[in-house]
C-alpha cells in the first residue's frame, strides 16, 4: 500500500513540473500563419509564417503531408520536404503547388532548425468548380433536408404533444382500473 501511495505522490510531483514546461513550449501561433492562393487540385497557394515566427535568418524545414503529397511541389522543388531561410524579421513564405489529383487535407509543418520552433498550416482542397448552393464556387454543396425551421420545430412539437397525450391516457386508464378494483 505504501508503494502505491509513493507512486501516486511521485506522479503528482512530476506533473507539477512537466505541465509548466509543456505550457511554455515555443511554437508559431496560428495568428502568425496565413494561407493564400488557390487550394485546388493543381493549384498553387502560399503559406506565410509572419514576422517573429522564427529566429532571423534561421533555416526552416518544411514538410507537406497528405494524400498524394509526394506528387506536390514545394517552391519549385519536386519533393515532400524543403529547407528555406527565414528573413531578417523571422518571416518565411512557402509556395505549395498541389498535385492534379489532390483531395482532402494537407498539412504544412515548418520547424526552425536552430530554435526548434514548430508551426503548422492546414490546406483543405476544394474541387475546382465544385458547385454549392450559391454562385460562388467556394460554397459547400447542398446536402440533406432544407425545410424551414418552423416546419422542423412544428413536427417536434407534434411528437411531444402526442407523447404527452399517450402518457395522460395511460395514467387515466390505470387510475380507473385501480378504482374499479
C-alpha positions in Angstrom: 0.0 0.0 0.0 2.8 2.4 0.8 4.4 1.7 -2.6 1.1 2.8 -4.3 0.9 6.0 -2.3 4.5 6.8 -3.1 4.0 6.1 -6.8 0.9 8.4 -6.9 2.8 11.1 -5.0 5.7 10.8 -7.4 3.4 11.1 -10.4 1.7 14.1 -9.0 5.0 15.8 -8.2 6.2 15.0 -11.8 3.0 16.5 -13.2 3.7 19.8 -11.3 7.0 20.2 -13.1 6.1 18.8 -16.5 2.9 20.8 -17.1 4.6 24.2 -16.9 7.3 23.1 -19.2 4.8 21.9 -21.8 2.7 25.0 -21.4 5.7 27.2 -22.2 6.8 25.3 -25.2 7.7 27.6 -28.1 5.5 27.4 -31.2 4.3 29.6 -34.1 0.9 30.9 -33.1 -1.9 30.4 -35.6 -2.4 34.2 -35.9 1.1 34.4 -37.4 0.3 31.9 -40.1 -1.8 32.5 -43.3 -2.7 30.6 -46.5 -3.5 32.5 -49.7 -4.0 31.4 -53.3 -5.8 28.5 -54.9 -6.1 25.4 -52.7 -7.5 23.3 -55.5 -6.1 20.3 -57.4 -3.1 21.5 -59.4 -3.5 25.0 -57.8 -0.7 27.0 -56.1 -1.1 28.6 -52.7 1.3 30.5 -50.5 1.8 29.6 -46.8 3.2 32.5 -44.9 4.7 32.5 -41.4 4.8 36.1 -40.3 7.5 38.3 -38.7 8.9 36.8 -35.5 7.7 33.3 -36.3 11.3 32.0 -36.4 14.7 33.4 -35.5 16.1 35.9 -38.0 17.9 34.1 -40.8 17.2 30.7 -39.3 16.9 27.7 -41.7 13.4 26.4 -41.6 12.5 22.8 -42.7 9.1 22.3 -44.3 7.2 19.1 -44.7 4.0 18.5 -46.6 1.8 15.6 -45.5 -1.5 14.5 -47.0 -2.9 12.2 -49.7 -0.7 12.2 -52.8 1.7 14.6 -51.1 4.7 13.1 -52.9 3.2 14.5 -56.1 3.1 18.0 -54.8 5.6 20.7 -55.4 7.1 22.9 -52.7 8.6 26.1 -54.1 9.6 24.5 -57.4 11.3 21.5 -55.7 9.6 18.2 -56.5 9.7 16.8 -53.0 7.7 16.5 -49.8 10.4 18.3 -47.7 12.3 21.5 -48.2 14.6 23.8 -46.2 14.4 27.6 -46.6 16.0 30.6 -44.7 13.8 32.9 -42.8 14.0 36.7 -43.4 15.8 39.1 -41.1 12.4 39.6 -39.4 12.0 35.9 -38.9 9.3 35.5 -41.6 9.2 32.9 -44.3 6.9 32.1 -47.2 6.4 28.8 -49.0 4.7 28.3 -52.3 2.8 25.0 -52.5 1.6 23.5 -55.8 -0.7 20.6 -55.1 -0.9 17.6 -57.5 -3.7 17.4 -60.0 -5.3 14.6 -58.1 -5.2 16.3 -54.8 -8.0 15.6 -52.4 -8.7 16.1 -48.7 -6.5 17.9 -46.2 -2.8 18.7 -46.4 -0.6 19.9 -43.5 2.5 22.0 -44.0 4.8 21.7 -41.0 7.6 24.2 -40.5 10.3 23.7 -37.9 13.1 26.2 -37.2 16.3 24.1 -37.3 18.1 26.4 -34.7 15.3 27.2 -32.3 13.2 24.0 -32.8 10.1 26.2 -33.1 7.3 24.3 -34.9 4.5 25.8 -36.9 1.7 24.3 -38.9 -0.8 25.3 -41.6 -3.7 23.3 -43.0 -4.6 23.3 -46.7 -8.1 21.9 -47.4 -8.6 21.1 -51.0 -11.7 22.3 -52.7 -12.6 20.8 -56.0 -12.2 23.2 -58.9 -15.7 24.4 -59.9 -17.4 22.3 -57.2 -20.9 23.6 -57.1 -22.7 24.7 -54.0 -25.9 26.5 -53.2 -24.9 29.9 -54.5 -23.0 31.4 -57.4 -19.7 31.2 -55.5 -17.5 28.2 -56.3 -16.4 28.1 -52.6 -19.8 27.3 -51.3 -20.5 24.0 -49.6 -22.6 21.5 -51.5 -26.3 21.3 -50.6 -27.0 18.1 -48.8 -29.7 16.9 -46.5 -33.2 18.4 -45.8 -33.7 22.1 -46.4 -37.0 22.7 -44.7 -37.7 25.9 -42.9 -37.0 25.8 -39.1 -40.7 26.3 -38.2 -41.6 23.0 -40.0 -38.9 21.1 -38.1 -39.9 22.6 -34.7 -43.6 22.1 -35.5 -43.0 18.4 -36.2 -41.0 18.1 -33.0 -43.8 19.8 -31.1 -46.4 17.5 -32.6 -44.4 14.4 -31.5 -44.0 15.9 -28.0 -47.8 16.6 -27.7 -48.5 13.0 -28.9 -46.2 11.5 -26.3 -47.8 13.7 -23.6 -51.3 12.6 -24.7 -50.4 8.9 -24.6 -48.9 9.4 -21.1 -52.1 11.1 -19.8 -54.3 8.4 -21.3 -52.2 5.6 -19.7 -52.4 7.4 -16.3 -56.2 7.8 -16.6 -56.6 4.1 -17.6 -54.5 3.0 -14.6 -56.4 5.2 -12.2 -59.8 3.9 -13.5 -58.5 0.3 -13.2 -57.4 0.9 -9.6 -60.7 2.5 -8.6 -62.7 -0.4 -10.2 -60.7 -3.0 -8.3 
